[in-house]
Amino acid sequence: NAGVTQTPKFQVLKTGQSMTLQCAQDMNHNSMYWYRQDPGMGLRLIYYSASEGTTDKGEVPNGYNVSRLNKREFSLRLESAAPSQTSVYFCASSERAGKHAVSFGTQYFGPGTRLLVL
Amino acid sequence: GQQVMQIPQYQHVQEGEDFTTYCNSSTTLSNIQWYKQRPGGHPVFLIQLVKSGEVKKQKRLTFQFGEAKKNSSLHITATQTTDVGTYFCAGDRGNQFYFGTGTSLTVIP
């Protein structure tokens, strides 16, 4: 099993360009997540999908859109990239996500995408 | 603002010394998770604590969840070079999941 895979591994964009980050998991997990990681800030949740067909905003959703294509795949789109979106982006999956529930569950992370916006 | 803070931000220890990182939330958490991220890698789950006052051990690692469920700590006894990395706490509150700011541990051989 590959676990959680992400493409691309690296990307350089110019301000205003758009791109989609791809994520797939083969663990049959219900829930998937997108995080960004910036120095000194830890990981911040952008969007998550508790189950196929649903998406919810996280802590920092502005400037991003997501699509839960099917149970396996969850993509993150930057419509008009800005330098402030320079970051490392991680996708993760878990068996469940909290929505009036006790726990978001153990999260399994992909290797990350390093994005530079000039 | 940042919901979950960790201190210290950085820690350098001699191999064999102990290490502790503290995690503090501005609000009560349903549970706390701990992750480790090696340099250049991705976060890897270590453990989850759910009950108030809970203490769990994994070999040289001891995890505690505060009585008020707003703070937690990770203590490593007799650090080894394999302990190098950044340790994050994380917890959920309602429909949101927050990671701490992380503590970067360097172990000097």
Interface residues (C-beta under 8 A of the other chain):
Chain A: Y33 Y35 G40 M41 G42 L43 R44 L45 Y48 D56 G58 E59 F90 A92 A97 G98 K99 H100 V102 S103 F104 T106 Q107 Y108 F109 G110 P111 G112
Chain B: Q2 Q3 V4 Q6 Q9 S30 N31 Q33 Y35 G41 H42 P43 V44 F45 Q48 V50 F88 A90 D92 G94 N95 Q96 F97 Y98 F99 G100 T101 G102
